[in-house]
Amino acid sequence: MITEYIKGSDDCGIERSGEILRSGGLVAFPTETVYGLGANGLNADAVKSIYEAKGRPSDNPLILHITSLEQAEQIAELNENAIKLARRFWPGPMTVVLPKKSIVPERVTGGLSTVAVRMPSNDTARKLINAAGVPIAAPSANISGKPSPTTAKDVARDMDGKIPIIIDGGDCDIGIESTVIDLAGDVPMILRPGGITLDMVREVLPECVMEEGLCKPYKSDKAPKCPGMKYKHYAPEAQVIVFENGAEGKINEYIEKNKGKKLAVYCRNGGKYACENIKYWGEDAADMAKRLFADLREFDESGTEIILCEAPEMSQLGQSVRNRLYKSAGYNIVK
């Protein structure tokens, strides 16, 4: 298959992409969080193609992307909490988990009775959903387990020749996936942290809590309620080691003991290390969120064997970034 590349500003190309989605094909497209690999979310065979293209486990549920509450009502049982959050945070980087309606194929939900729904704010994503005329099922547009793509170039590395169209909408604004909030139970619960923090959610739903162990390996035998909970994610080919408090001394000690290996240091601005390959992620967690996945891919391109990484601050957004960073490291953390 020859993959065509179009710009997000190409309205004719967007309409054609919508037709491809309606007919059961796949399209990669930008959102404000990361690039998505989209299929007609009401077509079980099209959804199956997502799993095949990514090599994704079949019990790892997908998110349905919509552009209106009316469209959300077609696929999920909206409750009062969902409507409150939607009025505050949609369109935007928030996904809600709700009881699904029968129109939603089980392949979308991993066999669960709930469905994850999101209304993106990215203009190109919204145009594509409207052009398709159906909810778009879309995980990140990468090989399963690898760093999520935040540019069309990153998508191309994993999906060129596998899908008919990649829509180039430039760099993603946020850089990590949406916050996922389970609203199907008695207590609202954040299952995956993202750009919408717990404090922000609690301004609307004061009773909201965080899933325990968001920065620990998933240990339940149950199917995960949302993407990113159970399986290996965000991992480059290089080994990643995360250093927390007092990182500078510990990283320099590791460098001294491992001379001869192709090491790289990934740190905040101003970090001083005895290493030739240093990449700076910025000042705070928001800076790291925007750069993390693209930088991990660049380390692989340079042939780096081991990435020694400073963790961001322990703010709420910092916890969201650490969630991705710890997974990319396989929870190899030096405290």
DRENZA-865547 format. One record per atom (N, C-alpha, C, CB): x, y, z; residue in one letter. Coordinates in pm, whole numbers, plus 50000, padded with zeros to 5 digits. Each point is the difference from the previous one (the first is absolute). Glycine has a CB too. Layout:
REM residues N
XYZA;...
***
This chain:
REM residues 335
500844988050000M;499165012050000M;500885012550000M;498174987550123M;501475022349793I;500705012849998I;499235009850088I;500924995649766I;499775010150334T;499375009450091T;500065014149943T;500614985450195T;498265021449804E;499935013949953E;500085009350119E;498614993249799E;502105017850184Y;500135010050106Y;499265012649958Y;502234990550072Y;496895014250014I;499285012449970I;500125009650118I;498384987449850I;501415025350125K;500055010150104K;498655001450069K;501805012149873K;498234991750253G;498765002150072G;499175011249942G;501124991650201G;499505017349723S;499295011149936S;499374996249867S;501575015350112S;498654972349842D;499484995249872D;498574995050019D;502354993749922D;496675015150057D;498604996350024D;499544988649911D;499565023450068D;500884976549807C;499634989049910C;500594986850049C;499885016149806C;501364984650243G;500644988150053G;499304995050125G;502155007749906G;497365001450177I;499264996150120I;498704993049961I;501015019350128I;498304986149772E;498764993649954E;500284986049948E;499045022549944E;502054976049981R;500374986849948R;500354990550114R;500845010849788R;499834994550312S;500344991850117S;498744995450072S;502175012450025S;496834996349982G;498724996250060G;499344988649924G;499735023350081G;500374977249786E;499434989249919E;500734986850025E;499355016849825E;501984983950189I;500784987950030I;499564994050132I;501955009349871I;497854999250230L;499554995150130L;498624993549990L;501355017850112L;497734988749819R;498654994449986R;500024986549931R;499095023049992R;501854975249917S;500064987649922S;500834989150069S;499755013749794S;500744989150327G;500704989550076G;501515001250002G;498144985849943G;502425025049999G;501455001749999G;500535007350122G;499885000149754G;501445001050254L;500685006550112L;500615013349957L;500474977550100L;499525032249990V;500605013149976V;500695004550128V;498235006049826V;503024998550163A;500705005950114A;499785015149998A;501754981549999A;498005024350119F;499645014150005F;500485006450130F;497994995349856F;502195017950144P;500505006750121P;498875003050098P;501845009949865P;498494990350263T;499135005750102T;500865009250085T;498454979550002T;500955027050096E;500795008750087E;500914992050093E;498165016849990E;501594970250027T;500814991750091T;501104992849923T;498014997050151T;501644992749772V;500934992849912V;499284997049870V;501264989850199V;499455004749704Y;499354995849874Y;499244987050023Y;501815011349863Y;497004987850074G;499174988250013G;499954991949873G;498665012150168G;501104974849847L;499784991149886L;498534996749998L;502364990250011L;496905015949894G;498564999850004G;499344989949908G;500165023350060G;498704971649987A;499124991449921A;498565003350036A;501764981549989A;497315014449926N;498575001450029N;499694992350128N;499435002549752N;500235004750355G;499814993850129G;498754991650012G;501225018650091G;497934981449807L;498794991750002L;500134987949908L;498655020450050L;502524977849891N;500264989149906N;501034990650063N;499485014849799N;500074973450246A;500884990850073A;501204995749916A;498024992150128A;501775005649742D;501114995749914D;501035011149984D;498444984749878D;501105027950111A;500945011149990A;500805001450128A;498455011749841A;500884986750273V;500685000950129V;501044988950013V;497965010350102V;501724977949849K;500964988950002K;501275003849926K;498124983550011K;501775024449883S;501175004149922S;500955008650083S;498624999149793S;500835008750302I;500875007950090I;500894990750080I;498255018250016I;501154971750045Y;500764990650082Y;501084993049917Y;497984996550146Y;501685000249730E;500964993049914E;501155009249960E;498154985449915E;501555027150049A;501045009449957A;500965003350113A;498405009649834A;501084991250289K;500825003650115K;500654987950068K;498525019650032K;500934968449946G;500424988550079G;499525001550143G;502004996949853G;496775008150164R;499455003650131R;499214988350058R;499895024149930R;500274972950201P;499204989350064P;498515002949988P;501884995650160P;497324994249813S;498585001949969S;499175004250121S;500264983149822S;500285015250302D;499225004150117D;500385014050046D;499824976150067D;500975031049854N;500395013750033N;499025009549932N;502474993550023N;496595012550052P;498905007449937P;500455012549928P;498534991250176P;500615013649734L;500265012049920L;499105011450047L;500674985849803L;499695026250156I;499205011950031I;499245004149874I;501665007650177I;497064995549839L;499205005349890L;500035015250004L;498514979550003L;501845026649884H;500125014549989H;498775005749931H;502514998249992H;496905012050070I;498765006049951I;500135015349999I;498664980350088I;500355026549857T;500065014649994T;498805006950065T;501294997549791T;497784994850266S;498835006250063S;499444990850107S;499475012349787S;499794993650307L;499334991950102L;498954990949939L;500425018050167L;498934986849726E;498994991749931E;500664987249947E;498675020749937E;502534980650008Q;500724988449950Q;500414990950116Q;500845013449803Q;499554992650310A;500354992150118A;498814991950049A;501715017250063A;497104988849932E;498784993250048E;499644988049914E;499215021750088E;501274977949787Q;499734988649914Q;500794987550042Q;499545016049814Q;501574986150256I;500904988850028I;500144996950149I;501225006049795I;498355003350293A;500204998050143A;498825005250080A;502465001849967A;497384992750153E;498975004650093E;500575011750080E;498964976750015E;500735035449943L;500525011850069L;499295001850133L;500565010749779L;500224992250325N;499415003050129N;500295014550037N;500254975850073N;499265028350042E;500155014150040E;501465004050013E;497824998450120E;503014992749934N;501425003250014N;500675001949865N;500034987150212N;499605004649691A;500585001249867A;499635013449937A;499904975149973A;498865029050042I;499565012749942I;500715011850068I;497754989649946I;502415009650185K;500725010750071K;501445001349950K;498554995950201K;502144992949788L;501395000449954L;500095004349854L;500564982050164L;498515013449755A;500005003849858A;499855015149984A;499034977549941A;500105028450135R;499795014449991R;501255007750038R;497604996650050R;503214997750038R;501215006950046R;501224997149912R;499084998850231R;501084988549726F;501284996149940F;499924995549853F;500664993550226F;498165005749717W;499904996349858W;499675012149916W;499274977050064W;501315024049817P;501044991149946P;501325001950073P;498865000549778P;501894988650236G;501275000650069G;500534986250036G;499345021950088G;501794977649985P;500714987450025P;499434991950115P;502035010949912P;496674986650087M;499334992150102M;499174989049935M;499945019950153M;500234967749899T;499224988449958T;499174995350118T;501744993249828T;496995003650148V;499154994650106V;499584985849966V;499165023350056V;500804968250046V;499594986049985V;498584998650053V;502394991650022V;496705003649892L;498574999350031L;499424986749952L;499825025249982L;499014970850069P;499344988149944P;499755001949850P;498914995450223P;501404994449700K;499885001249855K;498604996349953K;502444994849978K;497235010149904K;498764995849935K;500304988849901K;499015023250027K;499964969649935S;500184987849920S;500595002749862S;498104990250122S;501835022349831I;500545003449869I;501524998849996I;498065015349965I;502594984950152V;501474999650008V;500494985649996V;500015021450133V;500834975049769P;500514986249992P;500864996550121P;499945001649750P;500054985650289E;500824995650112E;501495001449970E;498204984150065E;502165015949807R;501425001749966R;500525013650044R;499684984649806R;499465025450201V;500405013250046V;500294999850149V;498635010649819V;500584982250256T;500045000650147T;500814988750064T;497795010949990T;502794980449929G;500734988850056G;499104990450074G;501985014550019G;496744985149942G;499044991050063G;499345005650124G;501324981749909G;499005030550129L;499425006250119L;498625005749970L;502305005350084L;496964997450021S;498665006049985S;500085015350000S;499004980050113S;502205025349896T;500215014549999T;500755004249874T;500035000350251T;499875012649717V;500705005449884V;500665013250040V;498374988949840V;502825013650106A;500745012450024A;499695009949888A;501854987550122A;497815024849916V;499555010149902V;500785012950020V;497694989749993V;502725016549896R;500745012650008R;499575009449889R;501954988150104R;498075025049925M;499725010349901M;501265008649984M;497505000150058M;503324997249840P;501265007449986P;499775014649962P;501114978849933P;499865029650100S;499915014349965S;500765003449873S;499765005050241S;501114985949714N;500795002649879N;499085001949879N;501914986550096N;498285024449831D;499125003349886D;500014989249893D;500415024050046D;500764970749922T;500094989749896T;499274987450042T;502205009449926T;497974986750199A;499304988250051A;498495001949992A;501924995150153A;497605016549883R;498565002749999R;499465000049856R;500245013550212R;500514992449696K;499594999849859K;499904985749948K;501105022349965K;499884969350074L;500014986149954L;498814992250055L;502485001049986L;497225000750143I;498854993050059I;498725004249930I;501184998750222I;498685014249753N;498795004849930N;499934994949858N;500035020450142N;501144978949790A;500024994949863A;499644985249996A;501755017049941A;498684975550161A;499704985750004A;498534997750034A;502374995250069A;497055013350014G;498604998550038G;499754988950099G;499445008749780G;501624985850279V;499894989350099V;501045002650110V;499184983349825V;500595011250294P;501065000850102P;501264992849951P;498265001050184P;502885004849843I;501264994149956I;500684993150117I;500265017649821I;499944969350168A;500794992650097A;501465002649971A;498224982150026A;502555022050076A;501395003649972A;500884998850124A;499205015349822A;501744975150175P;501115000350094P;501125008349940P;499374977250094P;501775023549972S;501135007149942S;500514992849876S;500625008650227S;499904999149676A;500344994649868A;501444994949995A;498365015849897A;501934974450187N;501344994350007N;499914984950017N;500905021350099N;500234971849881I;500054985850032I;499774998450150I;501604995249807I;497584995350231S;499644998250140S;501244998450087S;497854989549928S;502175018250182G;501114999450094G;501065010549978G;499564976350015G;500485029949867K;501025009949968K;499535014050042K;500794985849807K;500115024150195P;499585013650037P;498915005249906P;502295004350091P;496745002449967S;498905005649920S;500545010849907S;498354995150185S;501045006649697P;500495010049905P;499385013850025P;500324981849832P;500515028450164T;499525013750017T;500255008449875T;500414998150245T;500114995649649T;500165006449869T;499634989949892T;501835015550088T;497854989449793A;499694991049888A;501224991649963A;498305016449915A;502894989450103K;501234992549970K;500114987750090K;501135021449928K;498514980150199D;500024988750092D;499004989249958D;500715015450185D;498114988949770V;498994990549951V;500574992149882V;498135015350077V;502524992049832A;500514993649878A;501004988950031A;499665021649879A;501154980350226R;500994989850035R;499344986650030R;501495017950090R;497304982549967D;499334987650039D;498924995549902D;500465006250234D;498935003249693M;498804996749923M;500145001749849M;498745006850198M;502384998349754D;500155001749855D;499884986449930D;501495020150037D;497654979349861G;499784987649926G;498944991050061G;502335001649928G;497195002050194K;498984991750066K;498615006149990K;501744992050155K;498175021149823I;498725007049997I;499955009249879I;499824998850253I;499005004749697P;499925008049877P;500345014750017P;498294984249926P;501415021950191I;500205014550015I;500535003350138I;498155004249836I;502835005050166I;500465006550122I;499765015049983I;501764981850047I;497495024150045I;499725014349995I;501015007350087I;497534995849960I;503215013449982D;501035007650071D;499405012950053D;501814990149854D;498055010550278G;499475011950064G;501035007250086G;497784989349998G;503515007849979G;501045006250079G;500184993250134G;499515021449887G;501254985050202D;500274994450132D;498755000650088D;502415006949979D;497414982950105C;498895000050095C;500285010150112C;499504975749947C;499465030750102D;500165010650100D;500374994850137D;498365013249872D;501054975650171I;500174995350137I;501084989450009I;497615005150045I;502324984749871G;501094990349992G;499824987150077G;501405019249967G;497654980350126I;499644987350065I;498504997949985I;501935002050167I;497654985549846E;498614996449973E;499035006350101E;500814978649899E;497925020750067S;498965006550079S;499854993950139S;498835005249787S;500675002950305T;499574995250131T;498764991349980T;500955020750119T;499044967449942V;498844990949991V;499334999250137V;501114986649815V;497585016250188I;499245000250124I;498874989949992I;500595024350038I;499394966250053D;498944989850006D;498795005950071D;501704981250001D;497195020049924L;498755005350055L;498924989450006L;500605022449911L;499794965050071A;499024989249998A;499754994150138A;500704995049769A;500155008450328G;499844994850136G;499385010250093G;501944985249962G;498085011650166D;499395008850099D;500845012650025D;498974980050106D;502365018649882V;500915011250027V;500815003049874V;500134993750245V;499865018749706P;500825003549884P;501484997250029P;498325017749932P;502364976149971M;501394996050025M;500865002549876M;499204982750165M;501945023649854I;500965002049891I;500784987049980I;500195025050049I;499664969049834L;500684987649966L;501335002449931L;497794989149980L;502325022249950R;501255003749934R;500185015150014R;499824980549834R;501265024250226P;500195014450016P;500445006249869P;500594996750240P;499095016049744G;500385007449880G;500025014850026G;499044982049858G;500675026050040G;500045014450013G;498915005850087G;501005000349779G;497884992650236I;498955004050095I;500334993350133I;498225002649816I;502185005350284T;500494994550126T;498864997050097T;502125012649967T;498214980250141L;499014996650102L;499395012650060L;501254978950050L;499575031249980D;499475012450057D;499005006749906D;502145002950127D;498144996749743M;499095005949903M;498684992649997M;501965007449863M;498104979350141V;498774992050001V;499215002450127V;501124982649858V;499585018650254R;499325001850128R;499305013650011R;501694984950103R;498685024649812E;499245012649997E;498584997649952E;502135012749958E;497674976549966V;498674996449949V;499404988550080V;500685007649772V;500144982250255L;499564988250075L;500924998350121L;499094988749789L;500605017650325P;500894999750117P;500304985850050P;499095022250062P;500034968349909E;500174986550051E;500954991449916E;497715001950093E;502815003449796C;500864992149910C;501284995750071C;499075012649803C;501384975150167V;501234994650058V;500894994849888V;498794993850215V;502455003049822M;500964994149907M;500024984950018M;501415021150004M;498684971649887E;500254985650005E;501314997650074E;498724996249784E;501284994650311E;501244996850071E;500984993249906E;498734997850217E;502535005449799G;501044993149923G;500175004949859G;499534980850138G;500135031849834L;500165005149864L;501465000549956L;497935013450033L;502974987450064C;501434999949968C;500654986950042C;500055025050026C;499134964249974K;500494986650030K;499504990449893K;500055005150250K;500604983249736P;499524990149902P;498574995750029P;502354992149970P;496895005449923Y;498624995450011Y;500014985350042Y;499225016549823Y;500134980350290K;500094986550055K;498684992349998K;501815008450143K;497124997849810S;498714993350000S;499894990149883S;498985020250109S;500264969149914D;499714990549892D;498855004649912D;500844981650146D;498465028949897K;498855005049926K;500445007749876K;498715001250213K;500414999149687A;500285008049880A;500085014650039A;498834983249852A;502135024450092P;500115014250034P;498815007949949P;502494997949995P;497095012250084K;498865008249961K;500365010749898K;499044995950223K;502265006949763C;500405010349904C;501394996849947C;498595017250118C;501804988849769P;501354997849946P;501065004650098P;499105002849769P;502064990750224G;501145004550078G;500094994350140G;499895020249869G;499144971550174M;500014995050137M;500834987150013M;497755010450034M;502074980349873K;500494986450022K;501324997049930K;497664993250025K;502455010649848Y;501104995149919Y;501185009749996Y;498344987549864Y;502795007150093K;501205008249980K;499685011249902K;501514980150047K;498915032149988H;499725011549916H;501215009349994H;497564998250058H;502495009549835Y;500895011749990Y;501494996550000Y;498245012850113Y;502134974649865A;501384995850020A;500835001149873A;499214984750179A;501945022349826P;500924999949886P;500804987149998P;500155025050008P;500694973349890E;500884988349996E;501065000950110E;499624997949753E;500845014350276A;500995002050105A;499404997050137A;501145017349859A;499714978350232Q;499584998450140Q;499865013950063Q;501164977350017Q;497755024850058V;499785012650070V;500114997650149V;498515008649815V;502274999750254I;500104999750145I;499615013750052I;501834982349996I;497195018150094V;499505012750054V;500625002650136V;497824997249874V;502705014850145F;500625004050126F;499145010850065F;502314994349912F;497355003450215E;499175009650071E;500875009350086E;498114983450002E;501585018450125N;500675009850085N;501534998649997N;497975000250145N;502725011049844G;501464999849997G;500554993549876G;499974999450244G;499385003149643A;500354993049876A;501425002549954A;497635001549937A;502875010750080E;501295003649938E;501134991050048E;499215023549982E;500934974950149G;501084991750052G;499864985549959G;500205015550191G;498584979349812K;499774986049966K;500254997349852K;498324998650185K;501285010849730I;500224998249857I;501485000449967I;497775010449953I;502974999250105N;501455000749974N;500724987650052N;499885025050014N;499644969650096E;500584987650052E;499764988549904E;499655008150234E;499144991349709Y;499684989449903Y;500875001549875Y;497624998950087Y;502545013549867I;500835002549881I;501424995250023I;498595019849942I;501974983250175E;501384996150033E;500164984849999E;500235020850139E;498754972149909K;500094985350010K;499724993049867K;499325002050237K;500155005349665N;499604993749873N;500655006349879N;497854994450105N;503415009449910K;500755005449887K;500154989249894K;501245016050152K;498654988049723G;500064990449890G;498644996849942G;502014990650103G;496935012049973K;498654998249948K;499515013149938K;499524982250174K;499575016849731K;499495011949934K;498855005850083K;500674991149772K;499695018050319L;499055005850093L;499515013549951L;501124987950186L;497715015949862A;499485013549978A;499345004650129A;499654995849750A;500425017250276V;499335005950116V;498865008749950V;502144999450138V;496704998949923Y;498815007749965Y;499595007650126Y;499234983149822Y;500925030150177C;499885007450125C;499395013849979C;501974987550086C;497695018950024R;499485013849995R;501115009649962R;498264994450175R;501365017349780N;500975010149958N;501015002750110N;498285010249851N;503004990550111G;501045003350096G;500664988250065G;498795020450038G;500714967449938G;500624988350059G;501424998149950G;497764989550021G;503165007150071K;501414998549965K;500434985650025K;500455024250056K;499944969249835Y;500364985950009Y;501244997149917Y;497594994250038Y;503154995650005A;501234996049932A;499664990649885A;501335002650214A;497855002349693C;499514991849888C;499975008649874C;498614985650157C;501835008849732E;500025007649875E;498625001949941E;502274991249957E;496854999250067N;498655000449941N;498995004550106N;500624981649835N;499085031350169I;499045005550094I;498885006949923I;501805003050176I;496974993849860K;498855006649940K;499175006050113K;499984984049800K;499635028650184Y;499265007150105Y;498515000149967Y;502025014350050Y;497174981850049W;498554999849975W;499295012850041W;500084975650030W;500605033650037G;499385012850032G;500045003050148G;498554997249803G;500505011150242E;499995004650139E;499034992350089E;500625022349915E;498264973350029D;498974994050085D;499294988749927D;499705021850118D;499294972649948A;499304988349946A;499305003049868A;499684991950232A;499795020249751A;499335003549874A;500994999549884A;498375014450126A;502874990449899D;501034999349896D;500324985649966D;500965021750079D;499184969950024M;500354986149977M;498884992649926M;501425000550206M;497325002549829A;498874993649934A;500065002149849A;498625003250207A;501685008949750K;500035003249858K;501134992849927K;499005022150053K;502104975050016R;501194994949934R;500244985250018R;500945022250031R;498494971950075L;500424986750045L;500014989649890L;499105005850219L;499784992049715F;499914989049904F;500905002449878F;497654995850077F;502385016549873A;500855003049884A;501474998350037A;498275016049912A;502124988350209D;501394998750042D;500404985450018D;499835022350111D;499294969549943L;500314985850014L;500274993749864L;498594998950208L;500625005049693R;500224994949865R;501345004849943R;497514999549965R;502865013150065E;501275005349950E;501194992850064E;498915022349963E;500974974250163F;501074992250064F;500214986949927F;499465010650220F;499454982649742D;500124987549925D;500695002249866D;497934991550113D;501725019449820E;500605002849869E;501525002150011E;497835010249928E;502614994950185S;501445002550019S;500754987650047S;499455023750052S;499844965449970G;500644987650043G;500304999450149G;500964998849776G;498405009750302T;500194999950144T;499594986550060T;499615024950006T;501214970150087E;499704987250065E;499245001950131E;502054990549894E;498345019750183I;499405002250132I;499725014950016I;501224979950098I;497555023549942I;499605013950024I;499855002050150I;498825001549774I;501965007650281L;499955003350142L;499175012750014L;502274989250047L;496565009750016C;499015010749992C;499665005850136C;499094989249797C;500985024050215E;499495006950118E;498475000049995E;502085014550013E;497294982450099A;498545000950009A;499585014550020A;499894976750096A;498945027249850P;499505013650023P;499515001750144P;499365001649758P;500295010650277E;499535002950135E;498714992450031E;501065022749987E;498654975950143M;498824992450042M;498755008850007M;501514984950129M;498255022949770S;498725006849987S;498984990049946S;501135022649959S;497614981650031Q;499014990849943Q;500284997149853Q;498315008650163Q;502085001649761L;500394997549862L;501284991749996L;498915021549927L;501984981050170G;501214992050010G;499694985350020G;501175019650093G;497794977349984Q;499594986050018Q;499504994049870Q;499405005050237Q;499925003049681S;499534995249870S;501184996449911S;497945014250019S;503084994349981V;501194997449918V;500784988150057V;500135024549935V;499984974950197R;500694988750062R;499304986849967R;500775015050185R;497914985049807N;499264988049961N;500514994549868N;497995008650122N;502235000249780R;500524995649869R;501484996350010R;498325014849884R;502434993350189L;501434997850011L;500314986850069L;500355024750007L;498954972350102Y;500224987450071Y;499684988049912Y;499485011650217Y;499434989549707K;499664988949910K;501074998249892K;497565004350042K;502955006949905S;501034998949897S;501274993450055S;499065020549888S;501154981050244A;501174994150065A;499744985950053A;500715023050061A;498074972149920G;499664987250060G;500125000450151G;500774988749793G;498965023150265Y;500065002450145Y;501404997850057Y;497614993150015Y;503415009649904N;501394999650046N;500335013850056N;500664982349827N;499125019450303I;500065013250064I;501044999850111I;497575004249945I;503305005950056V;500995001750107V;499505011550087V;501954991449855V;497725005750272K;499435010150090K;501105006550082K;497854987250010K;
***
